[in-house]
């Protein structure tokens, strides 16, 4: 499990719970579906879970220069920093940045 801190406030649609910016959260799992953008299941400190596709709210986006380099190399990194193919997933099932951003 990976611990992250959200950059902006989050409202969980199903319950209406508001999670303030700066809250420490735990990524329980990464979810991939061939027909949708990758998402992740996140757990709050109170134990409530929700799904999110908003990777930039939890991870720092790579620069255009970095994305270009990865494109030239054919190998990039996942959102958690694991080495992976541009259209693939890291060892921890985290999607590549191009998948997470919906570019592939």
N, C-alpha and C positions, 0 to 999 in steps of 0.2 A: 504494500500500500504506500502511496506517495502523499505526503502532506503538502498542501498548497495554501496560499492566502488569497482570498478574492480581492480584486482591485476596486470593484464597485459594489454597491448594495444589490442584493438579489431578492426577488419576491418569488416564492415557490407558488406556482399557479394552483396546484391541487389543494393547498391548505391556507394560502394567503400569508404564510409566515415570511417575515422580512429578515434577511440576514445582512447585517451591516457590513460595509466595506472594512477590510482588515481582519475579518474573522478567519481563524485557522480551520481549514477543512481537510478531509481525507478522501482521496480518490479510491473508491472501492474497486472499480473495474473500468476497463475501456470496452465499449460496445461497437461492433462493426456490423453493418448490414449492407448487402450489395446494392440496395435500392435507396439508401439514405446516407447522409453525411455521418461520419463517425461521431460518437458521443461518449460521454463518460458518466458513470454513476458516482455521485458524490455524497458523502455522509457529513452531517453537521455535528458540532459538539454535543448536541442534545440527542443524537442518534437518528434523526430524521434523514431520509435519503431522497435524492432527486437526480434527474438526468439533465445534462447540459451539453450543448454543442459549441458553446462560447469559449473556445480554448484561449483566446487572447485575454480573457478576464482572469486567467489563472497562471498563464505562462507568458514569457516575453517573446514577442514575434521576432523572427530572424529578419535581417535587413534584405533589401532587394539585391545588394551585392552578394550576400551569402546565398540567397536563393538562386542567383545566376550561376554562382560557382558550383552549387550542387547540381544544377541542371547540366552544366558542362561535364561534370564528373560522372553523372548518372547514379550517384550515391549521395544520400543526404542524412538528415537526422529526424528522429521522431520528436514529438512535443516534449518528451522527457529526456531528450538528449542521447537516445540510443541510435546507433548506426543502423540504417535501413535503406531499402530501395525507395525511390521517389514515390512510387505508387504502392508501397507496402507498409508493414508494421514492425516496430521494434521488438526486442526480446520480451518486453513486458506487455505486449499487445497494444502499445500506444501507437496511434497512426502517425505517418509522416506529416510534416507541416503542410505539404501540398494537398494531401487528403483532408487534413483538419480545416484548411482554409477553403475547401471546395474547389480548388483549382484543377483537380484531376477527378 
